[in-house]
Amino acid sequence: MDQKLLNSLIDQIKKKRREWIREGTEGGDATRKTTEARKRELQEETLREYAIRGGENVDDKKNDTMRELDAVLERIEAGEFGICEKCGRSIEDERLSANPTITLCSACAVKMG
């Protein structure tokens, strides 16, 4: 993976983590400092996410995603980012750009179903 793309992914991951941490330190309620219209919009969005995830707690999903992003940063530090955990080949840059938490190359992902 080219260093410029890797640095871009790292920046995106760290930015998202900072945003989520900031929301958590503000009491976990991002709607507190918004207008009433924005509050309703966020509530509707939360309900949509809840419905899409089959009732899964949105905060749990957020925590899971944080753990996945932390794992990505750990793989980067260990020099293992972008390496398929199944076959050891490089994961395609396009796949990693779309979702940096991916740990399988496209060939292994297809085999895994």
C-alpha positions in Angstrom: 0.0 0.0 0.0 1.3 3.4 -0.9 2.3 5.6 2.1 0.1 8.5 1.0 -3.0 6.3 1.1 -1.9 4.7 4.4 -1.4 8.1 6.0 -4.8 9.3 4.7 -6.5 6.2 6.3 -4.7 6.7 9.6 -5.8 10.4 9.6 -9.4 9.4 8.9 -9.5 6.8 11.6 -7.9 9.0 14.2 -10.3 11.9 13.3 -13.3 9.6 13.7 -12.0 8.3 17.1 -11.5 11.9 18.3 -15.0 12.8 17.3 -16.5 9.8 19.2 -14.4 10.4 22.2 -15.3 14.1 22.3 -19.0 13.1 22.1 -18.5 10.7 25.0 -16.8 13.3 27.2 -19.7 15.7 26.5 -22.0 13.2 28.2 -22.5 11.0 25.2 -25.4 13.1 23.9 -24.4 15.0 20.8 -27.8 16.5 20.6 -27.4 18.7 23.7 -25.8 21.6 21.9 -27.9 21.4 18.7 -31.1 23.1 17.7 -34.5 21.4 18.2 -34.7 20.6 14.5 -31.2 18.9 14.6 -32.3 17.0 17.8 -35.3 15.6 16.0 -33.1 14.7 13.0 -30.6 12.9 15.2 -33.3 11.1 17.0 -34.9 9.9 13.7 -31.5 8.8 12.5 -30.9 6.8 15.7 -34.3 5.1 15.3 -33.5 4.3 11.7 -30.1 2.8 12.7 -31.8 0.9 15.5 -34.3 -0.6 13.0 -31.7 -1.4 10.5 -29.6 -3.2 13.0 -32.5 -5.2 14.2 -32.8 -3.5 17.6 -29.0 -3.6 18.3 -28.0 -0.9 20.7 -26.4 1.9 18.7 -23.9 2.6 21.5 -22.8 -1.0 21.5 -22.2 -0.8 17.7 -20.2 2.4 18.2 -18.1 0.7 20.8 -17.5 -2.3 18.5 -16.5 0.1 15.7 -14.1 1.9 18.1 -12.5 -1.5 18.9 -12.2 -2.3 15.2 -10.5 1.0 14.5 -8.1 0.5 17.4 -7.3 -2.9 15.9 -6.5 -1.2 12.6 -4.2 1.2 14.3 -2.5 -1.7 16.1 -2.0 -3.6 12.8 -0.5 -0.5 11.2 2.0 -0.1 14.1 2.9 -3.8 13.9 3.4 -3.6 10.1 0.6 -6.0 9.5 -2.0 -3.7 8.0 -3.1 -4.6 4.5 -1.9 -8.2 4.9 -4.6 -10.9 4.5 -4.9 -12.8 7.8 -5.8 -16.0 5.9 -3.3 -16.2 3.0 -0.7 -13.5 3.8 -1.1 -11.7 0.5 -1.7 -8.0 0.2 -5.3 -6.8 0.5 -6.3 -4.6 -2.4 -6.0 -0.8 -1.8 -9.5 -0.3 -3.0 -10.9 -2.6 -0.4 -8.9 -1.0 2.4 -9.9 2.5 1.2 -13.6 1.5 1.3 -13.2 -0.2 4.7 -9.9 -0.1 6.6 -11.1 -2.7 9.1 -11.1 -5.5 6.4 -8.6 -8.3 7.2 -9.1 -10.5 4.2 -8.1 -10.1 0.5 -11.0 -10.4 -2.0 -10.1 -13.9 -2.9 -10.2 -15.1 0.7 -13.3 -13.1 1.4 -15.1 -14.9 -1.5 -13.9 -18.3 -0.2 -15.2 -17.5 3.3 -18.6 -16.7 1.8 
